[in-house]
Amino acid sequence: MKEAFITFKQIGTIRTPYYNNAPYQPVDQEEDSFFIEIHGDYVDGLNDLSKFSYAYVLFYAHQAQGRAEMVVSPPWAKGKKVGLFSSRSPVRPNPIGLSVVRIKEIRENMIFISGIDVFDGTPLLDVKPYIKDLDNKSDANYGWLDELDDKDHLTLHIKGIPHEH
Ligand SMILES: C[S@@+](CC[C@H](N)C(=O)[O-])C[C@H]1O[C@@H](n2cnc3c(N)ncnc32)[C@H](O)[C@@H]1O
């Protein structure tokens, strides 16, 4: 089947202290400054967002390099190979990332957020509220992570939680 090409607009820019290295997933307790600048045309769309404590941030992983492989080995998973779509790799046919962050404050066109796992300057595609009960599934499981010998320990690495080895 012929692939359709779809164009998205960059609606803002994500500002972080990460240039070459970023955590695998957002680190909520990071103390540095993380914020999103929304471009002028979209600022009114921020009304009422500060009433929510968390938001989904969808971004374009603009520095993703190389062809998306359908079997990947996440860098923290000790060689385990899994299908791309069971992973959170940024190298995908459509390099779209999804992170949940805490909303600290919204001022004019800026959303101040908890830590997010993206490089400084990452283009923003969308923001949506994370809604209690609608978005958390109490019967969610760990999928293939349960097959890892030291899942609990590796999970600390993914979440960026300091710990002793
Ligand atoms: C494993 S991905 C997870 C992203 C998102 N939380 C998700 O689950 O879709 C996070 C990694 O993507 C990489 N990354 C962050 N920003 C990027 C960007 N703008 N372009 C390419 N890669 C990026 C960094 O190596 C970071 O550790």
The ligand as a Tripos MOL2 file, in Angstrom:
@<TRIPOS>MOLECULE
LIG
   27    29     1     0     0
SMALL
NO_CHARGES

@<TRIPOS>ATOM
      1 C1         13.8570    6.3140   25.3920 C.3       1 LIG1
      2 S1         13.2840    7.8480   24.7450 S.3       1 LIG1
      3 C2         11.7250    7.9800   25.5540 C.3       1 LIG1
      4 C3         10.9850    9.2010   25.0680 C.3       1 LIG1
      5 C4          9.5480    9.2700   25.5900 C.3       1 LIG1
      6 N1          9.4780    9.3250   27.0200 N.3       1 LIG1
      7 C5          8.7560    8.0970   25.0830 C.2       1 LIG1
      8 O1          8.5750    7.1460   25.8370 O.co2     1 LIG1
      9 O2          8.3070    8.1610   23.9300 O.co2     1 LIG1
     10 C6         14.2640    9.0260   25.6250 C.3       1 LIG1
     11 C7         15.5990    9.1700   24.9380 C.3       1 LIG1
     12 O3         15.3930    9.7860   23.6810 O.3       1 LIG1
     13 C8         16.5450   10.4950   23.3050 C.3       1 LIG1
     14 N2         16.1200   11.8320   22.8770 N.ar      1 LIG1
     15 C9         15.6560   12.8380   23.6500 C.ar      1 LIG1
     16 N3         15.3730   13.9140   22.9040 N.ar      1 LIG1
     17 C10        15.6310   13.5700   21.6240 C.ar      1 LIG1
     18 C11        15.5460   14.2650   20.3880 C.ar      1 LIG1
     19 N4         15.1100   15.5190   20.3150 N.pl3     1 LIG1
     20 N5         15.9340   13.6140   19.2690 N.ar      1 LIG1
     21 C12        16.3850   12.3290   19.3310 C.ar      1 LIG1
     22 N6         16.4860   11.6290   20.4660 N.ar      1 LIG1
     23 C13        16.1190   12.2340   21.6000 C.ar      1 LIG1
     24 C14        17.4590   10.5600   24.5170 C.3       1 LIG1
     25 O4         18.5270    9.6420   24.2970 O.3       1 LIG1
     26 C15        16.5930   10.0560   25.6640 C.3       1 LIG1
     27 O5         17.3470    9.3210   26.5970 O.3       1 LIG1
@<TRIPOS>BOND
     1     1     2 1
     2     2     3 1
     3     2    10 1
     4     3     4 1
     5     4     5 1
     6     5     6 1
     7     5     7 1
     8     7     8 2
     9     7     9 1
    10    10    11 1
    11    11    12 1
    12    11    26 1
    13    12    13 1
    14    13    14 1
    15    13    24 1
    16    14    15 ar
    17    14    23 ar
    18    15    16 ar
    19    16    17 ar
    20    17    18 ar
    21    17    23 ar
    22    18    19 1
    23    18    20 ar
    24    20    21 ar
    25    21    22 ar
    26    22    23 ar
    27    24    25 1
    28    24    26 1
    29    26    27 1
@<TRIPOS>SUBSTRUCTURE
     1 LIG1         1 GROUP 0 **** ****
